Amino acid sequence: MKKIISILSAAVLCFTIGLEAQAQCKTFIKNECKPKLAPYIYNGQMNSAVLNQGDMAELMLTFYSNQEYRIVVCSDGLGDVTFRLLDLQGKELFTNADHNYTDFWDFSTNSTQLLTVEVSVPENTTDEESKSGCVSILVGFKEK
């Protein structure tokens, strides 16, 4: 019986910590990331995750013709996060590594297309414990 209570307690603790991390992430996005979309209109999709140093994540998004877009990729205390925009064939259309690790990119499309946003968190290069933090991809748009 004690073993079952211990397992249930551990499960509840893990679930609670996960909820707290997501709540902190939402607050970070609202206060730090979303304002960077201006003057573009936020598309309303909150794409975020808590990532560790050395992690990589991908997100496929549809971009419509005759629109101007701003992609904002921001992170909470993880260093120079790299983001790349790739077409369906894997061709790199943009990387912020070539632009001093900027956290946004403005572009427009002539045709509707599905693109992948790839985010990479730098590896831990010190003897310190690996960090984790919130990483968010936000999209804003406006008419051409």
Secondary structure, DSSP 4 states (H G I P E B T S, - for coil): -HHHHHHHHHHHHHHHHHHHHHHHHHHHIIIIIGGGGTTSEE-S--EEEEEETT-EEEEEEEE-TTEEEEEEEEESS--S-EEEEE-TT--EEEEGGGGTT-SEEEEEESS-EEEEEEEEPPPP-SSSPPPEEEEEEEEEEEE-
